[in-house]
Amino acid sequence: MDWQKIYSQLVEKAKTRQSESYSERHHILPKCLGGSNSKNNIVNLTGREHFIAHKILVLLYPDNPSLKFALWAMCNQKGKHRKYSVSSRDYERARQACIPLWRQPKSEEHKQNLSRAKLGKKLIKNQKGKDNHNFNKIWITNTLTQESKMVPSTQDIQHPWVKGRVKVGVLGKPQTKGRKWYYDPNTNIEKLYEPGKQPQGWSRGRLPKAV
């Protein structure tokens, strides 16, 4: 699949349409690849397009760690304007791409920066209030994938996410009963729908492994 062509088409489409009520600034050539903040290198994308753009960039530049971290961040950042669902497969791929980077030995400069950041802060296991790393965070669980994670308490929670942390095995059965997997071949997004209620153009089944 010609990912460069798809990426260029996505950018050109955004350039020529009228401004949306909500959009996100995107560097056409990422700054980690030498891109600048000039106007001709900036395009306004919808939240969904922005996610797709970063997904394609990781496919185009699979050895760039900054792009991998950026995609992982987008998998975990939601808001009321980002009306798209990250598939369990995309989420897992982004996570797996970052694991080797997280496990790399930290440089001395990185260690020193961490030490300076913690200077004067006594770290104890049972810190309370704003000193606790989970301060103002809540657990949410994906009713389709059974994944739980912590997010800021002010974050807008959208379906299929719900508040609370549920044990593995408790969720899923009532949420998936009567639903089947469908995917959009144009955006590589997959989701559960009741048969006959899937969006037009979506195909039955999970995404092909080659995609």
C-alpha positions as CSV (number, residue, x, y, z in Angstrom):
1,M,0.0,0.0,0.0
2,D,1.3,3.4,-1.0
3,W,1.2,5.1,2.4
4,Q,3.0,8.2,1.2
5,K,0.3,8.8,-1.4
6,I,-2.4,8.3,1.2
7,Y,-0.7,10.7,3.5
8,S,-0.3,13.4,0.8
9,Q,-4.0,13.0,-0.2
10,L,-5.1,13.5,3.4
11,V,-3.0,16.6,3.7
12,E,-4.1,18.1,0.4
13,K,-7.8,17.4,1.2
14,A,-7.4,19.3,4.5
15,K,-5.7,22.3,2.7
16,T,-8.5,22.8,0.2
17,R,-11.6,22.5,2.4
18,Q,-13.2,25.2,4.5
19,S,-12.1,25.6,8.1
20,E,-13.8,23.2,10.6
21,S,-15.3,24.3,13.9
22,Y,-12.6,22.3,15.6
23,S,-9.2,21.4,14.2
24,E,-5.7,20.4,15.4
25,R,-2.4,21.8,14.0
26,H,-0.3,19.2,12.3
27,H,3.3,19.5,11.0
28,I,3.2,18.0,7.5
29,L,6.9,17.3,7.8
30,P,7.4,16.4,11.5
31,K,9.8,18.6,13.4
32,C,11.8,15.4,14.4
33,L,12.5,15.0,10.6
34,G,13.6,18.6,10.1
35,G,10.2,20.2,9.6
36,S,9.7,23.9,10.6
37,N,6.9,25.9,12.1
38,S,6.4,27.8,8.8
39,K,2.8,28.2,7.5
40,N,3.4,26.0,4.5
41,N,4.4,23.1,6.8
42,I,1.2,23.4,9.0
43,V,-2.2,22.0,8.1
44,N,-5.4,21.9,10.2
45,L,-6.8,18.4,10.7
46,T,-9.8,17.0,12.5
47,G,-8.9,14.9,15.5
48,R,-9.6,11.7,13.6
49,E,-7.5,12.8,10.6
50,H,-4.7,13.8,13.0
51,F,-4.6,10.3,14.5
52,I,-4.6,8.7,11.1
53,A,-1.8,11.0,9.9
54,H,0.5,10.0,12.8
55,K,-0.4,6.3,12.3
56,I,0.8,6.7,8.6
57,L,3.9,8.5,9.7
58,V,5.0,5.6,11.9
59,L,4.5,3.3,8.9
60,L,6.6,5.6,6.7
61,Y,9.4,6.1,9.2
62,P,9.4,2.9,11.4
63,D,12.8,3.7,12.9
64,N,11.9,7.1,14.3
65,P,11.3,7.0,18.1
66,S,9.7,10.4,18.3
67,L,6.9,9.5,15.9
68,K,6.3,6.3,17.9
69,F,6.0,8.2,21.1
70,A,3.7,10.8,19.4
71,L,1.3,8.0,18.2
72,W,1.3,6.4,21.6
73,A,0.4,9.7,23.2
74,M,-2.5,10.2,20.8
75,C,-3.8,6.7,21.7
76,N,-4.1,7.9,25.3
77,Q,-5.3,11.4,24.8
78,K,-9.0,11.9,24.4
79,G,-11.3,14.9,24.5
80,K,-14.9,15.9,23.6
81,H,-13.7,17.0,20.1
82,R,-11.8,13.8,19.3
83,K,-14.7,11.7,18.1
84,Y,-12.9,8.6,17.1
85,S,-12.2,5.2,18.7
86,V,-8.7,3.8,18.8
87,S,-9.0,0.1,17.9
88,S,-7.5,-2.5,20.3
89,R,-5.1,-3.5,17.5
90,D,-3.8,0.0,16.9
91,Y,-3.4,0.6,20.6
92,E,-1.4,-2.6,21.1
93,R,0.8,-1.9,18.0
94,A,1.6,1.6,19.3
95,R,2.4,0.2,22.8
96,Q,4.6,-2.6,21.4
97,A,6.5,-0.1,19.3
98,C,7.4,1.9,22.4
99,I,8.3,-0.9,24.7
100,P,11.9,-1.3,23.4
101,L,12.4,2.4,23.6
102,W,11.2,2.5,27.3
103,R,13.6,-0.4,28.1
104,Q,16.7,1.3,26.6
105,P,19.3,2.3,29.2
106,K,19.0,6.0,30.2
107,S,21.8,8.3,29.4
108,E,23.7,10.1,32.1
109,E,22.2,13.4,31.0
110,H,18.7,11.9,31.3
111,K,19.5,10.6,34.8
112,Q,20.7,14.0,35.9
113,N,17.6,15.7,34.5
114,L,15.5,13.2,36.5
115,S,17.5,13.8,39.6
116,R,17.2,17.6,39.3
117,A,13.4,17.3,38.8
118,K,13.1,15.3,42.0
119,L,15.5,17.5,44.0
120,G,14.0,18.6,47.2
121,K,11.0,16.3,46.9
122,K,11.0,13.4,49.4
123,L,9.4,10.5,47.7
124,I,7.5,8.1,49.9
125,K,5.1,5.3,49.0
126,N,2.0,6.7,50.6
127,Q,2.2,10.3,49.5
128,K,-1.2,12.1,49.6
129,G,-2.7,15.1,47.9
130,K,-1.0,16.8,45.0
131,D,2.3,15.1,45.9
132,N,0.9,11.7,44.8
133,H,1.5,10.9,41.2
134,N,-2.2,9.8,40.9
135,F,-3.5,13.1,42.3
136,N,-6.7,14.1,40.4
137,K,-6.7,11.0,38.3
138,I,-9.4,8.3,38.0
139,W,-9.6,4.8,36.6
140,I,-11.5,4.1,33.4
141,T,-12.2,0.9,31.6
142,N,-12.9,0.0,28.0
143,T,-16.1,-2.1,27.9
144,L,-15.0,-3.6,24.6
145,T,-11.3,-4.5,25.2
146,Q,-11.5,-4.8,29.0
147,E,-8.5,-2.5,29.3
148,S,-8.2,-0.2,32.3
149,K,-6.0,2.9,32.6
150,M,-5.8,6.1,34.7
151,V,-6.7,9.5,33.2
152,P,-7.1,13.1,34.5
153,S,-10.4,13.4,36.4
154,T,-11.3,16.4,34.1
155,Q,-11.0,14.3,30.9
156,D,-14.2,13.8,28.9
157,I,-15.0,10.1,29.0
158,Q,-16.7,8.7,25.9
159,H,-18.1,5.3,24.9
160,P,-16.8,2.6,25.0
161,W,-14.9,3.9,28.1
162,V,-16.6,4.0,31.5
163,K,-15.5,5.1,35.0
164,G,-14.0,2.5,37.3
165,R,-11.6,-0.3,37.2
166,V,-13.2,-3.7,36.6
167,K,-11.6,-7.1,37.0
168,V,-10.7,-8.9,33.8
169,G,-13.6,-11.2,32.8
170,V,-16.4,-9.1,34.3
171,L,-16.7,-6.8,31.3
172,G,-17.1,-7.7,27.6
173,K,-19.8,-10.4,27.6
174,P,-22.9,-8.1,28.0
175,Q,-21.2,-5.4,25.9
176,T,-20.3,-7.7,23.0
177,K,-23.4,-9.9,23.0
178,G,-25.1,-9.7,19.6
179,R,-22.3,-7.6,18.1
180,K,-19.8,-8.5,15.4
181,W,-16.5,-7.0,14.3
182,Y,-16.4,-4.6,11.3
183,Y,-13.6,-2.5,9.9
184,D,-13.3,0.5,7.6
185,P,-10.8,-0.3,4.8
186,N,-10.2,3.4,4.1
187,T,-9.2,4.4,7.7
188,N,-8.1,1.0,9.1
189,I,-10.5,1.5,12.1
190,E,-12.3,-1.5,13.5
191,K,-15.3,-1.6,15.9
192,L,-18.1,-3.8,17.2
193,Y,-21.6,-3.3,15.8
194,E,-24.8,-5.1,15.7
195,P,-25.2,-6.7,12.2
196,G,-26.9,-4.2,9.9
197,K,-26.0,-1.2,12.0
198,Q,-22.4,-0.8,10.8
199,P,-21.5,2.4,8.8
200,Q,-21.8,2.2,5.1
201,G,-18.7,0.9,3.4
202,W,-17.5,-1.1,6.5
203,S,-16.6,-4.8,6.0
204,R,-17.3,-7.7,8.3
205,G,-14.4,-9.1,10.3
206,R,-11.2,-7.8,11.8
207,L,-8.5,-5.8,9.9
208,P,-6.3,-7.9,7.6
209,K,-3.0,-8.6,9.3
210,A,-1.1,-7.2,6.3
211,V,-2.6,-3.7,7.1
